[in-house]
Amino acid sequence: MAMLRTCPMCEQDCEAKRELDFLMEIGNELSKSTVDLNGIIKQLKRQLNATCVILTLLNRNTNKLFVEESFGPFDQDFSKLTYELGEGIIGYVVQTGEPKVIRSISESKEFLNKLHFPLKANNRDISFICIPVREKGKVIGTLSAHKVYFGAPDFKNNVQLLTIVSSMIARTARRRYETREEIESLKKENNKLRQVITDQSFPNIEGNSGKLKEVFSLIQSVSSTSTTVLLRGESGVGKELVADAIHYNSTRKTKAYIKVNCAALPESLIESELFGHEKGAFTGADSQRVGRFEAANGGTIFLDEFGDIPANVQVKLLRVIQQREIERLGSTKPIKIDVRIICATNKNLEKMIEEGHFREDLYYRINVFPVYIPPLRERLHDIPALADHFIARFNEKNSRNIKRITASAIDCLMVYHWPGNIRELENCIERACILSTDDVIHTYNLPPTLQNAVSSETKSNGTLDTILGKIEKQVIQDTLLATGGNLVKAAAQLGITERIMGLRIRRYAIDPKRFKYNNNNGNQD
């Protein structure tokens, strides 16, 4: 029986028809609103009778190639796999823009096999074909295929088909990459914004002035460490709030947080309070007591009014800070502690050192990371935010509904010098909230000391000399009252001579005898 022989021309026609049908399927897929790129790679693998097909794209930010799509016998994640430009066959093709064909990957030194692909299949060689993917004349990646080598004379048809498919999917691949790149950029921006919010998330500290932002930056820098911090600033600026922010933004936030007002503790008890005592250590010590440092072990201790600590306690604190160990009163056994120390003071420690009231070596131990909190008069632009914050707090505390503060009232707050800082502002707002009868804070609700001449309708009339004369007379009277009518002290306090003081007394017809008083603080002329 004669055997039927297949016509080579018919085989070529059938192959051409299969390729045409395949390209039409890809065209139809690419015309859809949502393109299944993985499905196209899967179809390409079947059409080429390949072992696997891989699409890589170039990351424009890192200038590295990553695996965008792959279809084959893989069981690992290629999401973190990258190629440098010029690295291996894939890196070479992107760098040169030329296709590359390796007949046998097992015999090639250029083939890096980062995918850990089998070098042979049933003792047959595996070939590797890699084509550059171009979009608008630029190489944006590669399209490659692994094929079992059956002795084909060349790979011209495979290279041609891969080139056609790569040009068809290039735009889709680029758009897909750009979309993911945009999403990644938005994620980074979102994380950045979240970090900024976290970095400046100090719920009890209100304000957005430049000087306060510097404080926020210092808080963020030191919070993650165990460094000793020295908070400096006037009374009422919010040093305790800054200490709270440092602790609650640190790794110790879930541990103990002990606050000690050193000025409020009697000198005879401060040592026992800080370090504890053993039973019988002194009269009245009926039982063992754990000190504040020991109670704060593993956490943070906040020593407020640090400048008021007595000299004898300063010596012991020096050892605590330097060696991180304490001794209870009545005991000789040292106790190791792990405590983060935050100190705060409104005093001039440098001047106290000169006067012999504060130990210089202790100063250098606590002044590791100083943070200066500016007074309210140096950050007046924070006043509106602070006022709103205190109004909201008052409303919640007292079930009121104060809706706003008038612009003129804000103006009064902005021109005041605030010697009591934020604490004084808080008291001022609370008083105004109480006096408000229409759920709005007006200038007349503010304390008299804050009301200016316009708001209180008490503008001075007359020439500049007349107005200045009234002010000068009032200042002299206030000084005489403060000094008990002592002309010498009053002149010295005002920085003028006794002769000029006498002239001013006569000009303004002031009777110094009215200001004399008889007590231990006064003086008789």
C-alpha positions as CSV (number, residue, x, y, z in Angstrom):
1,M,0.0,0.0,0.0
2,A,1.5,3.3,-1.0
3,M,2.1,5.8,1.8
4,L,0.5,9.3,1.5
5,R,3.1,12.1,1.5
6,T,2.3,15.5,2.8
7,C,2.9,18.4,0.4
8,P,5.5,20.8,1.8
9,M,3.6,23.7,0.2
10,C,0.5,22.6,2.0
11,E,2.4,22.5,5.3
12,Q,3.6,26.0,4.8
13,D,0.1,27.2,4.0
14,C,-1.3,25.6,7.1
15,E,1.4,27.1,9.2
16,A,0.8,30.5,7.7
17,K,-2.9,30.1,8.3
18,R,-2.4,29.2,12.0
19,E,-0.1,32.2,12.5
20,L,-2.7,34.5,10.8
21,D,-5.5,33.1,13.0
22,F,-3.2,33.6,16.0
23,L,-2.4,37.2,15.1
24,M,-6.1,37.9,14.6
25,E,-6.9,36.5,18.0
26,I,-4.3,38.8,19.5
27,G,-5.7,41.8,17.6
28,N,-9.2,41.1,18.9
29,E,-7.9,40.8,22.5
30,L,-6.0,44.1,22.2
31,S,-9.1,45.8,21.0
32,K,-10.9,45.1,24.3
33,S,-11.1,47.7,27.0
34,T,-9.4,45.3,29.4
35,V,-6.6,43.4,27.8
36,D,-5.6,40.0,29.2
37,L,-1.8,40.2,28.6
38,N,-1.2,37.0,30.4
39,G,-3.6,35.2,28.1
40,I,-1.7,36.6,25.1
41,I,1.6,35.2,26.5
42,K,-0.1,31.9,27.0
43,Q,-1.4,31.8,23.4
44,L,2.1,32.8,22.2
45,K,3.6,29.9,24.1
46,R,1.2,27.4,22.3
47,Q,1.8,29.0,18.9
48,L,5.6,28.7,19.2
49,N,5.3,25.3,20.9
50,A,7.7,26.9,23.5
51,T,8.5,25.7,26.9
52,C,7.9,29.1,28.4
53,V,7.5,32.8,27.3
54,I,8.6,35.8,29.3
55,L,7.9,39.5,29.0
56,T,10.2,41.9,30.8
57,L,9.9,45.7,31.0
58,L,12.3,48.4,31.8
59,N,11.8,50.4,35.1
60,R,12.6,54.0,34.1
61,N,13.3,55.0,37.7
62,T,15.8,52.3,38.6
63,N,16.9,51.5,35.0
64,K,16.5,47.8,35.7
65,L,14.4,45.1,34.0
66,F,11.7,43.2,35.8
67,V,9.4,40.3,34.8
68,E,6.0,41.7,33.8
69,E,4.4,38.5,32.6
70,S,5.6,34.9,32.3
71,F,4.0,31.6,31.3
72,G,5.7,28.2,31.8
73,P,6.6,25.6,34.3
74,F,7.4,28.0,37.1
75,D,6.6,27.6,40.8
76,Q,8.4,30.7,42.1
77,D,7.7,34.4,42.4
78,F,9.6,36.5,39.9
79,S,8.2,39.9,41.2
80,K,11.6,40.8,42.9
81,L,13.8,39.4,40.0
82,T,15.6,42.1,38.1
83,Y,18.2,42.5,35.4
84,E,20.7,45.3,35.0
85,L,21.3,46.8,31.6
86,G,23.8,44.6,29.8
87,E,23.3,41.7,32.2
88,G,22.8,38.4,30.6
89,I,20.9,37.9,27.3
90,I,17.9,40.0,28.4
91,G,20.1,42.9,29.6
92,Y,22.1,42.7,26.4
93,V,19.1,42.8,24.1
94,V,17.7,45.9,25.9
95,Q,21.1,47.6,25.8
96,T,21.8,46.9,22.1
97,G,18.3,46.8,20.8
98,E,19.2,43.7,18.7
99,P,17.5,40.3,19.0
100,K,19.6,37.4,20.3
101,V,19.2,33.7,19.7
102,I,21.1,31.0,21.8
103,R,20.9,27.5,20.2
104,S,21.8,25.7,23.4
105,I,21.5,27.5,26.8
106,S,23.5,24.7,28.5
107,E,26.5,25.5,26.3
108,S,26.2,29.3,26.6
109,K,28.2,31.4,29.0
110,E,26.0,34.5,28.4
111,F,22.8,32.8,29.6
112,L,22.6,33.5,33.3
113,N,19.5,31.3,34.0
114,K,18.2,33.6,36.8
115,L,14.9,31.8,36.4
116,H,16.5,28.5,37.3
117,F,15.1,26.9,34.2
118,P,16.1,23.3,33.2
119,L,19.0,23.5,30.8
120,K,17.9,20.3,28.9
121,A,14.6,18.6,28.3
122,N,14.7,14.8,27.8
123,N,18.4,15.1,26.9
124,R,17.6,17.6,24.2
125,D,19.1,21.1,24.1
126,I,16.9,24.1,24.9
127,S,17.2,27.2,22.8
128,F,16.5,30.8,23.9
129,I,15.1,33.5,21.6
130,C,15.0,37.1,22.9
131,I,13.4,40.0,21.0
132,P,13.5,43.7,22.0
133,V,10.1,45.3,22.7
134,R,9.9,48.8,21.2
135,E,7.5,51.6,21.7
136,K,7.8,54.9,19.7
137,G,11.4,53.9,18.7
138,K,12.6,53.2,22.3
139,V,13.3,49.8,23.7
140,I,11.0,49.3,26.7
141,G,11.7,45.6,27.4
142,T,12.1,42.1,26.0
143,L,9.9,39.3,24.8
144,S,11.7,35.9,25.0
145,A,10.9,32.2,24.5
146,H,12.5,28.9,25.6
147,K,12.1,26.1,23.0
148,V,13.3,22.5,22.8
149,Y,15.8,22.3,19.9
150,F,14.8,19.7,17.3
151,G,17.6,20.5,14.8
152,A,15.9,23.3,13.0
153,P,18.3,25.0,10.6
154,D,17.4,28.5,11.9
155,F,14.9,30.4,14.1
156,K,13.9,33.0,11.4
157,N,10.2,32.3,11.6
158,N,10.2,32.3,15.4
159,V,12.1,35.6,15.5
160,Q,9.7,37.1,13.0
161,L,6.6,36.0,15.0
162,L,8.0,37.3,18.3
163,T,8.9,40.6,16.6
164,I,5.4,41.0,15.3
165,V,3.7,40.1,18.6
166,S,6.1,42.4,20.6
167,S,5.1,45.4,18.4
168,M,1.5,44.6,18.9
169,I,1.6,44.3,22.7
170,A,4.2,47.1,23.2
171,R,1.6,49.9,23.7
172,T,-0.5,47.8,26.1
173,A,2.6,46.8,28.1
174,R,3.8,50.4,28.3
175,R,0.4,51.6,29.5
176,R,0.1,48.8,32.0
177,Y,3.5,49.7,33.4
178,E,2.7,53.4,33.5
179,T,-0.5,52.7,35.3
180,R,1.3,50.6,37.9
181,E,4.1,53.2,38.1
182,E,1.4,55.9,38.8
183,I,-0.2,53.7,41.5
184,E,3.2,53.1,43.1
185,S,3.9,56.8,43.0
186,L,0.5,57.5,44.6
187,K,1.2,54.9,47.3
188,K,4.6,56.4,48.0
189,E,3.1,59.9,48.2
190,N,0.3,58.5,50.5
191,N,2.9,56.8,52.7
192,K,4.9,60.0,52.7
193,L,1.9,62.0,53.8
194,R,1.0,59.4,56.4
195,Q,4.5,59.7,57.7
196,V,4.3,63.4,57.9
197,I,1.0,63.1,59.8
198,T,2.6,60.6,62.1
199,D,5.7,62.7,62.5
200,Q,3.7,65.7,63.5
201,S,0.9,63.9,65.3
202,F,1.1,65.6,68.6
203,P,-2.6,66.0,69.4
204,N,-2.2,68.2,72.5
205,I,0.3,70.6,70.8
206,E,-1.5,73.1,68.6
207,G,0.2,75.5,66.2
208,N,1.8,75.7,62.8
209,S,4.4,78.4,63.2
210,G,7.9,78.0,61.9
211,K,9.4,77.9,65.4
212,L,6.9,75.2,66.5
213,K,7.7,73.2,63.4
214,E,11.3,73.2,64.6
215,V,10.2,71.8,67.9
216,F,8.2,69.1,66.1
217,S,11.3,68.1,64.1
218,L,13.4,67.8,67.2
219,I,10.7,65.7,68.9
220,Q,10.6,63.4,66.0
221,S,14.4,63.1,65.9
222,V,14.9,62.2,69.5
223,S,11.7,60.2,70.3
224,S,13.0,56.9,68.8
225,T,16.1,57.1,71.0
226,S,16.8,56.8,74.7
227,T,18.7,60.0,74.9
228,T,18.3,62.3,77.9
229,V,16.4,65.4,76.9
230,L,16.4,68.9,78.5
231,L,13.3,71.0,77.8
232,R,13.8,74.7,78.3
233,G,11.4,77.6,78.1
234,E,9.4,80.0,80.2
235,S,6.7,78.9,82.5
236,G,3.4,78.0,80.7
237,V,4.9,77.3,77.3
238,G,3.9,73.6,77.3
239,K,7.1,71.8,78.3
240,E,5.1,68.9,79.8
241,L,3.1,68.5,76.6
242,V,6.4,68.2,74.7
243,A,7.6,65.6,77.2
244,D,4.4,63.7,76.6
245,A,4.9,63.8,72.9
246,I,8.5,62.5,73.2
247,H,7.3,59.6,75.4
248,Y,4.2,58.6,73.4
249,N,6.1,58.7,70.1
250,S,8.9,56.5,71.4
251,T,9.4,52.8,71.6
252,R,8.7,53.1,75.4
253,K,5.1,54.4,74.9
254,T,3.6,51.3,76.3
255,K,5.8,51.3,79.4
256,A,5.6,53.4,82.6
257,Y,5.6,57.2,82.3
258,I,6.3,58.8,85.7
259,K,6.0,62.6,86.2
260,V,7.7,64.4,89.1
261,N,7.4,68.1,89.9
262,C,10.7,68.6,91.7
263,A,9.6,72.1,93.0
264,A,6.5,70.6,94.7
265,L,8.4,68.0,96.7
266,P,9.7,69.1,100.2
267,E,13.5,69.1,100.3
268,S,13.4,66.5,103.1
269,L,11.4,64.1,101.1
270,I,12.6,64.6,97.5
271,E,15.4,62.0,97.8
272,S,13.0,59.4,99.2
273,E,10.5,60.2,96.5
274,L,13.0,59.8,93.7
275,F,15.0,56.8,94.9
276,G,12.8,55.1,97.5
277,H,13.7,53.9,101.0
278,E,14.1,50.8,103.0
279,K,12.1,50.1,106.1
280,G,13.5,52.0,109.1
281,A,15.7,54.2,106.9
282,F,14.4,57.2,108.9
283,T,11.7,58.1,111.4
284,G,8.4,57.3,109.9
285,A,9.7,54.8,107.3
286,D,7.4,52.0,108.4
287,S,7.8,50.0,105.2
288,Q,9.9,49.7,102.1
289,R,9.0,52.3,99.4
290,V,9.8,52.1,95.7
291,G,11.0,55.4,94.3
292,R,9.9,57.2,91.2
293,F,13.0,56.1,89.2
294,E,12.5,52.5,90.1
295,A,8.7,52.8,89.2
296,A,9.7,54.2,85.8
297,N,12.0,51.3,85.0
298,G,11.7,50.4,81.3
299,G,9.8,53.6,80.6
300,T,10.3,57.3,81.0
301,I,10.6,59.7,83.9
302,F,9.8,63.4,83.5
303,L,11.5,65.7,86.0
304,D,9.8,69.0,85.9
305,E,11.2,72.2,87.5
306,F,14.6,70.4,87.4
307,G,16.4,73.6,88.4
308,D,14.8,73.4,91.9
309,I,16.5,70.2,92.9
310,P,18.6,70.6,96.1
311,A,22.4,70.3,95.8
312,N,22.6,67.1,97.9
313,V,20.2,65.3,95.5
314,Q,22.0,66.6,92.5
315,V,25.0,64.5,93.4
316,K,22.9,61.3,93.4
317,L,21.2,62.2,90.2
318,L,24.6,62.5,88.6
319,R,25.2,58.9,89.3
320,V,21.8,57.8,88.2
321,I,22.2,59.5,84.8
322,Q,25.7,58.4,84.3
323,Q,25.6,54.7,85.6
324,R,21.8,54.1,85.3
325,E,21.6,52.7,88.9
326,I,20.0,53.9,92.1
327,E,20.3,53.1,95.8
328,R,17.3,53.3,98.1
329,L,17.7,55.3,101.3
330,G,19.0,53.0,104.0
331,S,20.4,50.6,101.5
332,T,23.8,50.0,100.0
333,K,22.7,47.7,97.3
334,P,22.6,49.3,93.9
335,I,19.6,48.7,91.6
336,K,20.1,48.8,87.9
337,I,17.4,50.7,86.0
338,D,16.6,51.3,82.4
339,V,14.9,54.7,82.3
340,R,14.6,57.5,79.7
341,I,15.1,60.8,81.5
342,I,13.4,64.0,80.4
343,C,14.1,67.2,82.4
344,A,12.4,70.5,82.1
345,T,13.2,73.9,83.6
346,N,12.4,77.6,83.1
347,K,15.5,78.7,85.0
348,N,18.9,79.9,83.7
349,L,21.0,76.9,84.6
350,E,24.2,78.6,83.3
351,K,23.7,81.5,85.7
352,M,22.9,79.1,88.5
353,I,26.2,77.3,87.8
354,E,28.1,80.6,88.1
355,E,26.4,81.3,91.4
356,G,27.1,77.9,92.7
357,H,23.5,76.7,92.9
358,F,23.7,74.0,90.2
359,R,26.4,71.4,89.5
360,E,28.2,71.9,86.2
361,D,28.9,68.2,85.8
362,L,25.1,67.5,86.2
363,Y,24.3,70.2,83.7
364,Y,26.5,68.5,81.0
365,R,24.9,65.1,81.8
366,I,21.3,66.4,81.2
367,N,22.1,68.8,78.4
368,V,22.6,66.0,75.8
369,F,19.6,67.0,73.6
370,P,18.3,70.4,74.6
371,V,14.9,71.5,73.2
372,Y,13.9,75.1,73.5
373,I,10.1,75.8,73.5
374,P,9.5,79.4,72.3
375,P,7.2,81.6,74.3
376,L,3.8,82.5,72.9
377,R,4.9,86.1,72.0
378,E,7.4,84.6,69.6
379,R,4.8,82.5,67.8
380,L,1.7,84.8,67.7
381,H,0.5,83.1,64.5
382,D,-0.4,80.0,66.6
383,I,-2.9,82.0,68.7
384,P,-5.9,81.5,66.4
385,A,-5.4,77.7,66.3
386,L,-4.8,77.6,70.1
387,A,-7.9,79.7,70.7
388,D,-10.1,77.3,68.6
389,H,-8.5,74.4,70.4
390,F,-9.4,75.8,73.9
391,I,-12.9,76.7,72.8
392,A,-13.5,73.2,71.6
393,R,-12.1,71.8,74.8
394,F,-14.3,74.2,76.9
395,N,-17.4,73.2,74.9
396,E,-16.8,69.5,75.5
397,K,-16.0,70.0,79.1
398,N,-19.0,72.2,79.9
399,S,-21.5,71.1,77.3
400,R,-21.5,74.6,75.7
401,N,-21.7,75.6,72.1
402,I,-19.3,78.5,71.6
403,K,-19.2,78.7,67.9
404,R,-16.4,81.2,67.1
405,I,-14.3,84.1,68.3
406,T,-14.6,87.5,66.5
407,A,-11.8,88.9,64.4
408,S,-11.4,91.9,66.7
409,A,-11.0,89.6,69.7
410,I,-8.3,87.7,67.8
411,D,-6.6,91.0,67.1
412,C,-6.6,91.7,70.8
413,L,-5.1,88.3,71.5
414,M,-2.4,88.9,68.8
415,V,-1.1,92.2,70.2
416,Y,-0.9,91.1,73.8
417,H,2.6,90.1,75.1
418,W,1.4,87.0,77.1
419,P,3.7,86.8,80.1
420,G,1.9,83.7,81.2
421,N,2.2,82.1,77.8
422,I,-0.2,79.3,76.7
423,R,-1.5,78.7,80.3
424,E,-2.6,82.4,80.4
425,L,-4.2,82.1,77.0
426,E,-6.1,79.0,78.1
427,N,-7.5,80.8,81.2
428,C,-8.3,83.8,79.2
429,I,-10.4,81.8,76.6
430,E,-12.2,79.9,79.4
431,R,-13.2,83.2,81.1
432,A,-14.4,84.6,77.8
433,C,-16.4,81.4,77.1
434,I,-18.1,81.7,80.5
435,L,-19.0,85.4,79.9
436,S,-20.3,84.9,76.3
437,T,-24.1,85.2,76.1
438,D,-24.5,84.6,72.3
439,D,-22.1,81.7,71.7
440,V,-19.6,84.1,70.3
441,I,-16.5,85.5,72.0
442,H,-16.2,89.3,71.6
443,T,-13.5,91.7,72.7
444,Y,-15.6,92.7,75.7
445,N,-15.6,89.1,76.9
446,L,-11.8,89.2,77.2
447,P,-10.0,90.3,80.4
448,P,-9.4,94.1,80.7
449,T,-5.7,93.7,80.4
450,L,-6.1,92.4,76.9
451,Q,-8.6,95.0,75.6
452,N,-6.9,97.8,73.7
453,A,-8.1,101.3,73.5
454,V,-10.2,100.8,70.4
455,S,-11.9,97.6,71.6
456,S,-12.7,99.1,75.0
457,E,-13.7,102.5,73.5
458,T,-11.1,104.3,75.7
459,K,-9.0,105.9,73.1
460,S,-6.8,108.7,74.4
461,N,-7.5,112.2,73.1
462,G,-5.1,115.1,72.8
463,T,-1.6,115.6,71.4
464,L,1.2,113.0,71.5
465,D,2.9,114.9,74.3
466,T,-0.2,114.9,76.4
467,I,-0.8,111.2,75.8
468,L,2.8,110.3,76.6
469,G,2.7,112.5,79.7
470,K,-0.3,110.5,81.0
471,I,1.5,107.3,80.4
472,E,4.7,108.6,82.1
473,K,2.7,109.7,85.1
474,Q,1.0,106.3,85.4
475,V,4.3,104.4,85.2
476,I,5.9,106.6,87.9
477,Q,2.9,106.0,90.2
478,D,3.0,102.3,89.6
479,T,6.7,102.2,90.4
480,L,6.2,104.3,93.6
481,L,3.5,101.9,94.6
482,A,5.8,98.9,94.0
483,T,8.6,100.5,96.0
484,G,6.5,101.8,98.9
485,G,7.0,105.4,98.0
486,N,10.9,105.0,98.1
487,L,12.1,107.7,95.5
488,V,15.6,106.3,95.4
489,K,14.5,102.7,94.6
490,A,11.8,104.0,92.1
491,A,14.4,106.1,90.3
492,A,16.8,103.1,90.1
493,Q,14.1,100.8,88.9
494,L,13.1,103.3,86.1
495,G,16.8,103.9,85.2
496,I,16.7,107.6,85.8
497,T,18.5,109.9,88.3
498,E,17.0,111.0,91.6
499,R,17.1,114.6,90.2
500,I,15.0,113.7,87.2
501,M,12.7,111.7,89.4
502,G,12.2,114.8,91.5
503,L,11.4,116.9,88.4
504,R,8.8,114.4,87.2
505,I,7.2,114.3,90.7
506,R,6.8,118.1,90.6
507,R,5.6,118.2,87.0
508,Y,2.8,115.7,87.6
509,A,2.0,116.9,91.1
510,I,2.5,113.4,92.5
511,D,2.6,113.0,96.3
512,P,5.1,110.2,97.2
513,K,3.6,110.0,100.8
514,R,0.5,108.5,99.4
515,F,2.5,105.4,98.4
516,K,4.3,104.8,101.6
517,Y,3.3,101.7,103.7
518,N,4.4,100.2,107.0
519,N,5.3,96.5,106.7
520,N,8.4,94.4,106.5
521,N,8.7,94.9,102.8
522,G,8.3,98.6,102.8
523,N,10.7,101.4,103.7
524,Q,10.3,104.8,105.4
525,D,12.1,107.8,104.0
